[in-house]
Amino acid sequence: ERNRMKLSAALLLLPLAAASDYHVCSDEEAKMVPKLCGILDRANAFPEKLADELMNSPISAVAKEVTVPERRVLKEGESSALPIVVAHGMGDSCFNSGMKSITKAAGAKVGAYSVCIPTGDSRIKDTINGFLLNMDASVDVFAEKVAADPELANGFNAFGLSQGNNLIRGYIQKYNGVEGYPTANTFMSICGINAGVGAFPNCNPEGKVIGGICEGVTEVLGDLAYNSFVQGILFQANYFRDPSKTESDNYKKYSQLAQWENEGDDVDHSRNEKFGMTSKYVWVLGTEDTVVWPREGEQWRAMDPEDPFGTLQQWNETKWYKEDTFGLATADEQGKHNFESFDGQHIQFTEDELMGWLEKYFM
């Protein structure tokens, strides 16, 4: 099964092996989504400039540097902690100083091996791939890097920032329990885009779209999000979940998130089984978050499809929970869910808060 998945990952990445690293739009595609095609052109022609623009865009989630504590030394009778896998947010990279320090600090706090898993082999590629390598393909790259690390062979704990949580969640639902791929034991999602987003508020704070990156993203918010071309490229389109279109044919057919939630056309109950193999989930909400809408989706709440822009459902009122479409309710019955929050903007937690969560759930 692992060989089949590796072949699948390779096929997904074939476009990147061409002379141009990223897709080159046809004339028809350029007419349909000119802003997105412009970003793709710049990714091929000026990748370093584009990576810098992505890092500084209004929707980026770049981690700040943290203080690395003294490394934990096990006392007699204490058991060692599992190694830690970390995944970065959009616009960020495992090669940036903030993610390097967070990864090192997490390992030192629990006294275990820690590693940030990128989806590109340089800062530039890792940053751009956070936008222009679709969600499913990114998960496959992430999974191969996890499987190739011998330190992770006996299982690991993981936490992500922002959309990095999609990589970990995707790994859990596709690779948990598959031969050759270690199991994710505890997953802590910090400001995770778990329930998708219905908008990108930071792109138009006063009703006017700001910045070239936001123009490319907002261009496909709506009907254009749900087609094979856009879904095959833009990571942010993959988790865009318009609450007024969740029953539409195109959403169910094309949305990658819809398939993950088993609310699309591709219903696969092995996702439930793999979700159930993880022992503990921690869902961390930023109470002032304006990057994710609705921010409560970080803890699995969602807009009511009967009142898609007015009424917010409790997490256990959602279709995912009530029908247990991918295993959320079963995990709740087993006492696996834990909820935390911090007062602040997207991923702007304090060092003490991060160290506290690690001590509480990873040690």
N, C-alpha and C positions, 0 to 999 in steps of 0.2 A: 504493500500500500504506500510505503514511503517513496519508492521509486516512481510510482504513478503520480504522486503529489509533486515530486521534484520535476517531472516532465511537464506537469501542468504549470508550475512556476516558471519553467524555462520558456514555455510557449507564451505566457503572459508577458514576458520580458523581451520577446523577439524584436518589437519595434525599437527598443533601446540599443539593439546591436547594429542598427543600420548606420550609414554615414552620419546622420543627424541623431543625436542622443534622444531627442523628443519628436513627437509626431509633427509632420509637416502637413499643414492643412491644404486640402483641395480648394479650388475656387468656390465650389458649392458650400463647403464647410466654412470658409472665410466669410461668405455672405451671411450664413446662419448665425455665427458667433464671432464677429470680427475682433472683439476685445480679447477673448480667450485665445484666438489664433495669433493675435499680436504677442501675447505672453509666451506662447509656444515658440514663435519666431525668435524672441529675445533669449529664450532658454538655450536655443541652438547657437545664436550669434554672439550673445554677450552674457554667458552664464554667471560670471562673477558679479556683474552689475545687477542682474536680476535677483541673485541670492541676497544681495545687500538690500534691495528694495523689498523683498519678501520679509526679511528680518525686521525691517522698519515700518511695515504696513500696519494700519490700524487694527487688523485682526490677528496680528502675530501674538504668540505666547512664548516669549523668550524668558528663560529662567535667570534670575539674578544669582550672583555668587553667594555661597553660604560658608560659614566657618566650619572647618572640619574638626570634629571633636577627637579627643584621644581615643585610640582604638580600644574596644572592649576586650578585656582579658578574662577568659572563663575561670570561674572559681571551681573548686572541687565539687563535683556532683552536678554542675550545670551542663546542660546539653548545648551543643553548638547550633547556631541558627542556620537556616538554609541560605544559599547564595541569593543575591538580589539582582533582578533584571529591571532596568529603568528605561522608559520610553519618553522622548521629548515631545513638546508641543509644536504647533505650526509656526513656521518662520524660524525655528530654533534648530540646533544640531547637536549631536553628541560630541562634536569637536569644539563646541564653544565653551568658554570658561565656566559659565554658570552650570551647565549640565555636567561638566567634569567635576566641579566641586560638590554638587548634589549627590552624584553617584559615589564619589569617594567618601563623603560624609555619612551616607547611608550605610556603607560597608563598615566604616569605623564604628558607628553607633552600635550595630548589632554584632560586630566581630566576625564578619563573613565576607566572602568574595562578592564583589558588586561590579556590574558592567552595564553601560548604556549601549543599547543595540540600535545602530543606525540603519537606514534603508539605502544609503549611498556611502561610497567609500572615501568621500572627502567632505569638507564642510559645505562646499558649493553644491555637490550632488545631493547630499543629505537634506539640505535646506530646500532645494528645488523639488526633490522627490516628495516632500511633504505636501506639495500642491499638485504636481503633474504626474505622479505615479499613483494610479487609482488604489482605492482602499484594499480590495482583494489582492491585487498584485503586491502591495506593500506588506500585507500580512504574510504572504508566501516568502518574500525576501527576508523578513524578520524571522520567520520560523526556521529557515535554513541556517541563519546565523546563530540562532539559539541551539539548534541541533549540532552545529559544528563546534560548540564550545564545551570541552570535556569537563569544565568546572560545574556545568549545569546538568550533567547527565543523570543525577539522582533526584532531580526536581528543584524547583526554585520558588521564591516569592517574587512578586512583581508590583511595581507601582508606576503609573504614568501621569504625565501632566497634559491637560487639555486633550487634543486629538491623539496624543500618544497612547491614550487608553484604548482607542479603537484597535491599535495593533495588538495589544495584550488580550483584549476581549475577543478579537478575531482569532488569535492563536488558540485561545481556550476552546472556542466553539468548532474549530476545524482540526486542531492538532493534538489536543489533550487525549492521551491514551493511545495515540498512533505509534506503532513501533518505530523506534529511533528518535522520537521526540519526547523530551522530558515533560512532566506534568507541572502545571502552574498550581501551587498549593494555596497561597493566599494572594489575592489581587486587591490592591488599594487604588481606587480611581480618584484622582484629585482634579476636580473641575472637569470631569470626563464628559464627552459629548455622547453619552450613552443612549439617550432617547432621541438623538438627532437634534438638529436646530431648525426652527421655522423661519429664521431670519438672521442676518448678521448686523445687529444694531450699530456697532462701531463704524460700519461703513457709511452710514448716513445719519449721523447724530442730529442733524437739523433738517433732515429731509432731502439733502443733496449728497449724492455719492462723492466720496473724497478718495483720491488716489487711484493710480492705474491698476493696482492689484484688486482693489475693491470694485472697479469697473468690470474687470474680468469675471469676478465672482458673482456680482449682482446681475450681470447680463444673463446668467443661466438660472437665476432664482425664479421659478415659475414653471411653465410648461416645458421650457427648453431643458430643464434639469433631467427630465425623465425620457431620455433616448439613449441608444446604445453608444453613440459617439461621445457625448458629454460624460456619461457614466464610465466610459472606458478610459477617461483621462483625468478628470478633476476630482481629487480626493474630497474636497469640500462638497461637491455635488453628490457624492456617494452617501453622505450622512445628512443631506438636506431633506427634511421631512415636513413638507407643507401640510399643516393639519387639516386643510380643506380639501386635500387631494389624496388622502390615504386609501380611499375606495376607488380611485381612478384606475383604469386598465393600465395606463403607462407606468404609474407608480408601482403597481404590483408586478409588472413585467420587467421593468428595467432597474428600479432602485436597488442598489446593493444592500442598503440598510434594511429594506423591506424583506429581503431574503434572510438576512441575519436574524430578524425578529420572527421569522416564519409567518409573516403576514403578507408575503408576496406569492407569486406563482410557484416558486421553488421551495416547497415545504419539505424539510429534511429533519426528521426527529433525532438523527444522530447528534444534531446541535444541542438538543436537550440533554442527551446522555453525557456529552463532553462538558457542558456547562456544569453538570452535577458532579464532575470529578474534582472540581476545585473545592477546597475545604472551607474557605472563608472569603467573604467579600466585604470590602470597606468602601462606602460611597461618600466622598467628601464634597461638600457644597460650599462655594464662595457666596456669601449672602449679598454681596454688592456686585456680583458678576454681570457685566453688560456685553460680554463676548458671546455667551451662550444664551439663546432665547428659545423657550423659557429656561431660565437658570435652574429651575427646580427639576428639569430633566436630568441634571447631574445625579439626582437621586430617584430617577425613573418616573417622575410625575410627567404628565403630558396634557396637552390641550384637548378638551372634549370635542370629538368630531361633530357633535350636534351644535356646538357653539365654539368653532375652532379658534377664534381670536378673542374670546371673552371669558370662558370658564376653564379653570385648571383642575384637572382630575387629581385625586390622591393616587399614589403609586399603585395601591391595591384596587383601584377602580378602573384601571386601564385594561384594554383588551389583552395585552401581553400577560398581565397578572391573572385576570379572571379566567382566561382560557389556557393559561400556562403555556404560551406558544413556544417558548424556548427554554423553560425551566426556572423562571424567576420565582414563581409561587412555590414550587417544590423546594427550592433552596430556602425559601422563607420558612416553610414547615419544618425544615431541618435545622433552623436556627443559624443559618450561615450569613445572614445580612447584618451589617453594622453601619451605622450612620453617624457621620461627624460633620462639623461645619466650622467655618472661621469667618470673622467679620472682615470683609475685604473684597477687592476686585479680583478678576480672573487670575488664578495661581499666585496671588500676592499674600500667601500665608507667611507666618513668621518662622524663624529657625526653630524656636522652642516648640511651636505647633508640629512641625514636621518631625522633630526628634521624639516628641511625645507619641505621635501616631506610630512611628517605627518601634518604639519601646513597647507600646500596647499590643500591636498586632504582628510584629515580625520577630519578637524575642521570646 
